[in-house]
Amino acid sequence: MGRAELVGGNMSTQDPSELWERSDGGEELLQDLGWYHGNLSRHAAEALLLSNGRDGSYLLRDSNEQTGLYSLSVRAKDSVKHFHVEYTGYSFKFGFNEYSTLKDFVKHFANQPLIGSETGTLIVLKHPYPRKVEEPSIYESVRVHTAMQTGRTENDLVPTAPSLGTKEGYLTKQGGLVKTWKTRWFTLQRNELKYFKDQMSPEPIRILDLTECSAVQFDYSQERVNCFCLVFPFRTFYLCAKTGVEADEWIKILRWKLSKIRKQLDQGEDTVRPQSFIFK
């Protein structure tokens, strides 16, 4: 979870505070906010925003850490970033700003939607993701034509799904054959770490399968700061971030991914590895 600061700007969108008439602020008024999703989990928020949202889509949800703490989940291209919002009982605190009422809090988002994270990433809040979305009442009919027996029992039906835990940003990478350093755009989704020539490139230069990665750790062997490395059987990749905070964030989420992958592999699951990719 990152800290954030709302950055002043001259952009404006429709004021979502018009969704309710009461002007007093308070936790109970969150139910009137169309993009407040209650106890929606982090995983479900990422699934919603990645599958059905757009760059700049955002929603507010309860944080699972403590009462009075909320999470602003924002889609930034191919990842979802989460920021703390705290309700003190008297005001809403977000980054370095504090708002006495929920109406003031939402008005600020409408008029100054630019967020700057402590890692240097700038995100524009463009599209509030609604809590209620119109859905068709259409269902498929069931027709069983063949009988198939697997030999499995109800004890074998263990619900599993890979964590979406996403991250993206620029990192400086050391080349494999020629040991020069180049800045690349990295994205982390599921069990894949991709890097692109830049943020606008449609196709990745390479996709690293994290199920083959044995370790992620800080590295002090290079004549650079804020470096870390990913150890694979075929090569060790050396990467550097702009700040120590950003390097630490990458290391934490990559290590968390590896711990989940190992747990799945120990349980004998065969759905961990992504589809193969032919390197260019």
NORQUICOR-V80781 format. One line per field, one symbol per residue. phi: phi as a letter, one per 20 degrees, with the letter a starting at -180 (. if undefined). burial: b if it has 16 or more other ideal C-beta (glycine too) atoms within 10 Angstrom, else e. A space follows every 10 residues. Layout:
phi = ???
burial = ???
This chain:
phi = .debcfdfad fbcffffffc efdferfffg feefdedmeg ffffffffff ececgnfbbd bfeeeafndc cedcecldcc dccfcddeoc bddbmedccf cfffgfffff eceeddefen fdcdfdcfef fdcfcfeccf edcedcdcdd nedffeeefc affeidabqe cedeffeeee dcecedcdcl dcddcdgbfe ffdffbceef feeeacbfcd eeebdmdbcd edgeadedcc efcfffffff ffffffffff ffffffemfd dfffffcefe
burial = ebebebeeee eeeeebbeee eeeebeeebb eebebbbeeb ebeebbbbbb eebeebbbbb bbbeeeeeeb bbbbbbebbb bbbbbebeee bbebbeeebe bbbbbbbbbb ebbebebebe bebbbbbbbe beeeeeeeee eeeeeeeeee eeeeeeeeee ebebbbbbbb bbbbeeeeee eeebbbbbbb bbbbbbeeee eeebeebbbb bebeebeebe eeeeebbbbb eeeeeebbbb bbeeebbebb bebbeebbeb beebeeeeee ebeeeeeeee
